[in-house]
Amino acid sequence: MTGFPSKKAAAQAKLGEYDDIQVYKKPWVGLTDAEKDGKRVLENGLLFNAAEVQAWELGIDYAEAKLKEKNT
């Protein structure tokens, strides 16, 4: 007899002994400068002036920061 009410409880107690187990966390990988490039979008005719390009880039930076915040 192990002193535990079930085999499951005994196994869970044994797992608790291994406190040095590390959880792997995938590192954050953001967009590259080329992927964020608003000028390229401008060249493709989706944006029309410098203010829109700047707004595009700010929006991308904001979205990327929020995603990083949630995933790290």
C-alpha angles and dihedrals in degrees: 000000000000099000091245123110093234144008088251092057090048091051092048091050090051092050089053089063091069101074094152093072109122124212113227113232119194111233120245114262114193131193119285121242089253091054091051096044109132092185090065089053088050091053090053089058098248095113126038113196144022093262091057091048090052091048089050092052093046090049092051092048091050094049092046092050092051092049091048090050091053096044104043 
